[in-house]
Amino acid sequence: MRGSIAANTRWSKTPAAERRRQADRGQNALQEKFAAEIDPDNKLSSEDRAKLAANALRAHMQRLALKSAKARRTETAYVMRDAG
């Protein structure tokens, strides 16, 4: 929660043009992180490396979504148990 508050406060003070630039920088850094994990020795072609990194990023986001869904399900079950 604290992270969300800090992020929203920061973005509320950032002009629109700068937001896009910073968001792009963040996305590029994330892609590079996964590319480095997939191919640490940089032996793959840039095309293959980019495709594999994109798949790794997608899998990471899906794991986060699954974790979030499980947490929401647990929270809902807890609320329903206390309400009944």
C-alpha positions as CSV (number, residue, x, y, z in Angstrom):
1,M,0.0,0.0,0.0
2,R,2.8,2.4,0.8
3,G,4.3,1.8,-2.6
4,S,1.1,2.6,-4.3
5,I,0.8,5.9,-2.3
6,A,4.3,6.9,-3.2
7,A,3.9,6.0,-6.8
8,N,0.6,7.9,-7.1
9,T,2.1,10.9,-5.3
10,R,5.1,10.9,-7.7
11,W,3.0,10.6,-10.8
12,S,0.7,13.4,-9.7
13,K,3.7,15.7,-9.9
14,T,5.1,14.5,-13.2
15,P,4.0,16.2,-16.5
16,A,2.4,14.0,-19.1
17,A,5.3,14.1,-21.6
18,E,7.7,13.1,-18.9
19,R,5.4,10.3,-17.7
20,R,5.6,8.6,-21.0
21,R,9.4,8.9,-21.2
22,Q,9.8,7.5,-17.7
23,A,7.3,4.7,-18.3
24,D,9.1,3.7,-21.5
25,R,12.4,3.7,-19.7
26,G,11.0,1.4,-17.0
27,Q,9.5,-1.0,-19.6
28,N,12.8,-1.2,-21.5
29,A,14.7,-1.9,-18.2
30,L,12.2,-4.7,-17.4
31,Q,12.7,-6.2,-20.9
32,E,16.5,-6.0,-20.5
33,K,16.3,-7.7,-17.1
34,F,14.4,-10.7,-18.5
35,A,16.7,-10.8,-21.6
36,A,19.7,-10.9,-19.3
37,E,18.1,-13.8,-17.3
38,I,17.3,-15.7,-20.5
39,D,20.6,-15.2,-22.2
40,P,23.2,-14.0,-19.7
41,D,26.1,-14.6,-22.2
42,N,24.3,-12.8,-25.0
43,K,24.8,-15.7,-27.4
44,L,21.3,-15.6,-29.0
45,S,20.4,-13.4,-31.9
46,S,18.7,-10.1,-30.8
47,E,15.4,-11.3,-32.4
48,D,15.4,-14.6,-30.4
49,R,16.5,-12.9,-27.3
50,A,13.7,-10.4,-27.5
51,K,11.1,-13.1,-28.2
52,L,12.3,-15.2,-25.2
53,A,12.4,-12.1,-23.0
54,A,8.9,-11.2,-24.0
55,N,7.7,-14.7,-23.1
56,A,9.5,-14.6,-19.7
57,L,8.0,-11.2,-19.0
58,R,4.5,-12.5,-19.9
59,A,5.0,-15.5,-17.6
60,H,6.1,-13.2,-14.8
61,M,3.0,-11.1,-15.2
62,Q,0.8,-14.1,-15.3
63,R,2.4,-15.4,-12.0
64,L,1.7,-12.0,-10.4
65,A,-1.9,-12.1,-11.6
66,L,-2.4,-15.6,-10.3
67,K,-0.9,-14.6,-6.9
68,S,-3.2,-11.6,-6.8
69,A,-6.3,-13.7,-7.7
70,K,-5.5,-16.2,-4.9
71,A,-5.1,-13.3,-2.4
72,R,-8.4,-11.8,-3.4
73,R,-10.1,-15.2,-3.2
74,T,-8.7,-15.8,0.3
75,E,-9.7,-12.3,1.4
76,T,-13.3,-12.8,0.0
77,A,-13.6,-16.2,1.8
78,Y,-12.4,-14.6,5.0
79,V,-14.9,-11.7,4.7
80,M,-17.8,-14.1,3.8
81,R,-16.9,-16.4,6.8
82,D,-17.1,-13.4,9.2
83,A,-20.3,-12.0,7.6
84,G,-22.2,-15.3,7.9
